[in-house]
Amino acid sequence: MRSYPLLVIVLLIGFAVMSFNPVYKGKESEHTFVNKGLSDFKIKLEQLKSDVDKFSEDRISLEELQKSLSSTRNSFKEIEFYVAYHYPEFTKTHLNAAPLFHIEAAGTSAYTLPPEGLQVLDELIFSEEAGNEKEKIKTITTFLYNSYSGFYLSALKNGLSKGNNKTLPLRIELIRIYSLGVTGFDTPGSLNISEETSHAFSGMQKYINDDPYFKNYNTQKANQTLTEAISYLSKNTDFENFDRIEFYKKYVQPLYEELGKWDGRPDDLKEFSGWNIGNKNFFSSDFLDPYFYTLLKSSEDNPELRNLGKSIFYDQNLSGNEKMSCATCHLQENTFTDLKAKSQSNVKGKTVLRNSPSLYNAVFAKRFFYDLRAFYLEQQAEHVIYNEQEFNTSYESIIQKLKTKPEYKKAFRAAFKDGKISKENFSKALSSYVASLYSFDSDFDRFMRNEKNVSEDVKKGFNLFMGKANCATCHFAPHFSGLVPPFFNENESEVLGIPTRPIKQLPVELDQDLGRGNSPVKKEKSWIYDYSFKTVTVRNIALTKPYFHNGAFNTLEEVLDFYNEGGGEGLGLKMKNQTLAPDKLNLTETEIKHIIAFLNALTDTSKAK
């Protein structure tokens, strides 16, 4: 645990003020429940602040402080759907940030700042180190109290943002509950998932019954489902044995679909989130909108464009030496990977720096490459085109080659109204093809859509993945990647301490690739990104060996053995900022087999044609 220098404290308070800049729609609060919830949360924070002071002076026990924090968190959960929807950046950064150091920009500069908020307190106060971290707990609690007090005073003075759509905050909360709540991501110390989820449902129910807007709808079914879900949660409180399949099928999905019928106002999230508001099931192919992640618009896409993109994808003549295409490293028959530890370069006998990831679902990302150096799909292709070890060419050269081919002239005329062979149209065509490679029709997806059954091993494996094994706290459901819910508009990278070989092959040595630490993105230069790599999807993972950025692991058993030991730090490697908890997972051989059975059930290559 790191201390908080005075300079950092000053910076954090300043950033808290700067980041809270809500767009108000009027002087009056939206409705009674939200106003009361905001007030109740402030009262709980005041009590928590007082209890933290008492704990620091040994006037209350750790157990009493834990109860105070739980009460505060429960109060927040009742209004989280509203505050986190209308003020997402403020909530994510200052109220309930993940317990990780982060980069925050201020003008032309960027600062590396420690985490703050309820998640950090949950991890600290429910840890064995709590008694030795009294000053840190006080500092974080003070930050949280001051940040929220400023927010609360502004809300009283100016009113809260009303937004245009009443049901989107509720549906987004269901995504948050399932992807961040019941996985333990939001409660890294207490794992108090059932109680907090119950309060989240209670807040949603009060909101529905309090706001006159919902009187236009038949809310009986939603109310009944919420009531039954709260009852279910009161009876199922054990983190490791919580059945996340039953919970989803009986409560989350029916409520999600029912609330979707109430959407009658404009989509507030169109420019902000990759989530498709018309979706009815988390495990359907339309859960995310691929066009949110590309420069290509839905209205521009068509079969002719996709076919043109496919031709470009397989054309070796477009590279500098006319011997390399996109398919050189992304072979369709190998799930759009090359099954090599590191992909070949354009120089015989040499490889590029890293392993080639599958292109299935690659479009669903806001950052690309293992070091996150590209910000959109089209930029990713640009890096390959200009890379001396790969295509080693330029757009100008490629366009000139295309213009000499009659078949390409015809294809561009069919795909575009202007018929131009240009850099922009070239990029759109390639994006169209890659965006078509989505994979949401696996056995497990179909099971969660009630279209087929899967084995008990698969079901147990999913519950382990979402619970005890902590997989889903980085590989977020339902995409099972580092694309962060509930808005799916940012990518995470993780410091895992990946070694040069499987851990049973001694000695265990840290791979020296710094990953994001060597990224050319200047504003993100920070020690916290040394050895940090993009969290890729585990969909189709059974077919995409070898694993990790260096391709050092050949089997899923080897990968899970590594995680089971707590990553590099758990294995004794010296890591400055491992984001993976170094604690052993204590998974049994049987549990590992169950997890692998689930991962195998995520296989779907049906869209490659």
Protein Blocks (a to p, Z undefined) as FASTA:
>chain_A
ZZddfklmmmmmmmmmmmmccddfbjbdfblmlmmmmmmmmmmmmmmmmmmmmmmnopac
fklmmmmmmmmmmmmmmmmmmmmmmmmmlmmmmmmpcfbdddddehjbccddddedjklm
mmmmmpcklmmmmmmmmmmmmmmmmmmmmmmmmmmmnopaebjbfklmmmmmmmmmmmmm
mnommmmmnopmklmmmmmmmmmmmmmmmmmklmmpcfklmmmmmmmmmmmmmmmmbfkl
pcfklmmmmmmmmmmmmmmmmpcbdcfklmmpccdfkbcbfkbcklpcfklmpmbdfklg
cfklmmmmmmmmmmmklpmnopacfklmmcfkloopahiabacdfbehiacfbdcddfeh
klmccbecjklpafbfklmmmmmmmpmklnopafklmmmmmmmpmklmmmmmmmpmnlpa
cfklmmmmmmmmmmmmccfkbfklmmmnopaccdfklmmmmmmmmmmnommmmmccfklp
abdcfkopaccdddehpafbdfklccddddfbekjmmpcblklgcfklgoiacdddfehk
lmmccedjkopafbfklmmmmmmnopjmlnopacfblcbdfbdfkiafklmmmmmmmmmm
mgccklpZZ
